[in-house]
């Protein structure tokens, strides 16, 4: 199942909040800025996409093609209902291209639940992986870290967290370029035995595979944004709350700062004098820098971008998809999961 006939990237061109025009514009940016870009298949309504490609000057590009799909899964659609009733949806057709070996990765800005459900049902998990996990890159002090699971599997078992550690380490090596990522397990205290049964069981298993991964041990919430670890492991319930809370807090602080700067002329002048510092902070915190979150552990690459992603964010997601395909991420995951399972399932 890992052998693909094609190394194309299939893009769900219809699921974005900003519409297909933004997806086509993002494709043009990728053609211009992403080195060694794989061929791209835009999946969606031909009648809509072909004029947009013409407008962007991509209609005759040899590595850009269109695969027609007549339906769209909306943000309001219930995942399983959409999978049953919208069989010609652009998201599903894009996933099927990966399943059939006509593409190696699917990228979508569409309904998260539908993408995870369709990806899991149609592609199935890699051998040795029980549940897929959603990985996302987040800012920290002087750099970034990988959070996994960010919401795919809210009711995890201890072995799932071990798999998350392996998946997150492999992805961290690829996307952040860290050769030996340091892994931490999220809990409420770093003392041995403190935390839920799930955390304690996972902690025991992770210590057994220390050496295969670089396991630093337990970490608390306040350590997450320090420089102690490169991969933060948790169940999908905890990870999704952390992710959404951070996104909300960032928007709140952004609003506070904007309001205070605009309060009077002196503050506006101060902002102009400090604009370089503010721009540097904005770059560090910018979620568009790593525009996609992969659903790791499937027999095929699935990348989820935010529904409201602009063309720059989608272009970065295409870049990540290109790196995943070029570096054959799933082959590395298969090898490392097999090693980890041999230890945790055959340990005395």
Residue, then its C-alpha position, 0 to 999 in steps of 0.5 A: x500500500x505504500x508503493x504509489x504510482x504517482x508522487x502527485x499532491x491532490x488538493x481539495x480545491x473546494x473546501x476552503x472558507x475562502x473559496x477555490x480562487x484562493x486555492x488556485x492562487x496558493x497553487x500559483x504561489x507554490x509553483x513560484x516558491x516551492x523548490x522541486x514541487x511535485x505535480x498538483x491535482x486540483x480536485x473540484x468543479x471543472x467549470x469553476x477551476x479551469x477559468x481560475x487556472x486561466x486567470x492565474x496563467x496555469x491552464x497550460x502548466x504541465x504539472x497542474x491538472x484538474x480532477x472533476x468532482x461535482x459536490x462539496x462537503x461544507x463545514x456544517x455537514x456531519x462527517x459520516x452523513x457527508x461520507x454517505x451522501x456526498x460520494x462525489x465530494x472534492x474531499x473524498x475524490x482527493x482521498x481516493x486518488x491517494x488510495x488508488x495510488x494516483x497521488x501520494x498526499x491529499x491537502x484539504x482546508x475542509x471539514x476536519x471531522x469529515x477529513x479525519x473520518x474519510x482518511x481513516x476509513x478509506x486509507x486505513x492505518x499503517x501496520x502497527x498503528x492503532x489510531x491516527x494522530x493529528x500533529x501541529x507545529x506551535x511556537x515556543x521560546x526561540x523556535x517551534x515544537x510539535x504537538x501530538x495528538x491535537x484532536x484525532x483520538x480523544x480516548x487514547x490508550x497507553x500504547x497510542x501515546x507511545x505511537x504518538x511519540x514515534x509519529x511526532x518524532x519522525x514528523x519533527x525531524x522532517x518539518x523542523x529539522x531536529x535530528x534527535x527531537x526531545x519528547x515530553x509527555x504532558x501531565x499535571x506534575x513531573x513526580x513519578x506516579x502523578x497523573x492519570x492512569x493513562x499517563x502513568x502507563x504511557x510513561x512506563x512504556x515510553x521509558x522502555x523505548x528511550x533510546x529509539x526516541x529521546x524521551x525526556x519524561x513528564x512535563x507540565x503545561x507551563x513547560x510546554x513553551x520553554x525549550x525543554x522538549x521538541x515534541x509534546x505528547x498527549x491524547x487528542x482530548x487534551x491536545x485539542x483543548x491546548x491548541x484551541x485555548x492557545x489560538x484563542x489566547x493569541x487572538x485575545x492578546x492581539x486584540x488587547x495590544x491593538x486596542x492599547x496602541x490605538x488609544x492615543x498618538x504617543x502610543x501610535x508613535x511608540x508602535x512605529x518606533x518598535x515596529x521591527x520588534x512587533x513584526x519579529x513577534x508576529x513572524x514567530x507566532x504566525x500560524x501560516x508558517x506551517x500551514x498544514x497539520x498532518x493526520x499521521x499513521x495512515x496508509x497515505x498522507x493526509x494534510x489538514x489546513x485551517x478552513x480560513x487559511x489564506x493563499x500564503x498559508x495554503x502555499x506553506x501547507x503545499x510545501x509541507x506536503x511536498x516535503x512529506x512526499x519527497x522524504x517518504x515519511x510513512x516509510x520511516x514511520x513504519x520502520x520506527x513503529x515496528x521497532x517500538x511495538x517489538x519493545x512494548x509488546x514483547x517486554x517482560 
